């Protein structure tokens, strides 16, 4: 995970295709710097694995290609 704002369920992750903006829906609440593994490079709900914490979590994924777009949406969602 590259960016997360305190008290917000959204965070930015870097993927092989660019950047995504998952929303945390349950399970482990990941921290900035955690390595997240799973099939989450498409819209929808996904169960993924936090390799750093050895825990599972559920997210809703919104796809954004650029880091700038993902960060702007993160700020919009978390204000």
C-alpha positions in Angstrom: 0.0 0.0 0.0 1.4 3.4 -0.9 -1.0 5.9 0.7 -3.6 5.9 3.5 -5.3 8.7 5.4 -6.1 8.2 9.1 -9.7 7.4 9.8 -10.5 6.6 6.2 -11.5 3.2 4.7 -9.9 4.0 1.3 -6.2 3.5 0.4 -4.0 3.6 -2.7 -2.0 0.6 -3.9 0.5 0.3 -6.7 -0.3 -2.6 -9.1 1.3 -4.0 -12.2 -1.1 -1.8 -14.3 -0.8 1.4 -12.4 -2.7 2.4 -9.2 -6.0 1.2 -7.6 -8.1 2.7 -4.9 -9.6 -0.1 -2.8 -12.1 0.5 0.0 -11.6 -1.6 3.1 -14.8 -3.7 3.8 -13.7 -6.0 6.6 -11.1 -8.2 8.1 -7.7 -7.0 8.8 -7.2 -3.2 8.4 -3.9 -2.8 6.5 -1.2 -0.2 7.2 0.8 1.9 4.8 3.7 -0.1 3.5 2.0 -3.4 3.8 2.3 -5.8 0.9 -1.2 -6.8 -0.4 -1.5 -10.0 -2.5 -4.5 -11.1 -4.5 -6.7 -10.8 -7.6 -7.8 -7.2 -7.0 -6.9 -5.4 -10.3 -10.6 -5.1 -11.4 -13.8 -3.5 -10.1 -15.7 -5.3 -7.5 -15.4 -7.0 -4.1 -12.3 -9.1 -3.5 -10.8 -11.1 -0.7 -7.0 -10.3 -0.5 -4.1 -11.2 1.7 -1.9 -8.8 3.7 1.4 -10.6 3.4 3.1 -8.2 5.9 0.5 -8.9 8.7 -0.3 -12.5 7.7 -4.0 -11.5 7.7 -6.9 -11.5 5.2 -9.2 -8.6 4.3 -12.1 -7.8 2.0 -12.0 -4.7 -0.3 -14.1 -3.0 -3.0 -11.8 -2.0 -5.8 -12.1 1.2 -7.9 -9.5 1.3 -10.7 -7.4 4.4 -11.4 -4.6 4.3 -13.9 -2.4 7.1 -12.6 -1.0 7.8 -9.2 -2.2 11.4 -9.4 -5.8 10.4 -10.2 -5.8 7.8 -7.4 -4.5 10.3 -4.9 -7.0 12.9 -5.9 -9.8 10.5 -5.4 -8.4 9.4 -2.1 -8.5 13.0 -0.8 -12.1 13.4 -2.2 -13.3 10.2 -0.4 -11.5 10.9 2.9 -12.3 14.6 3.5 
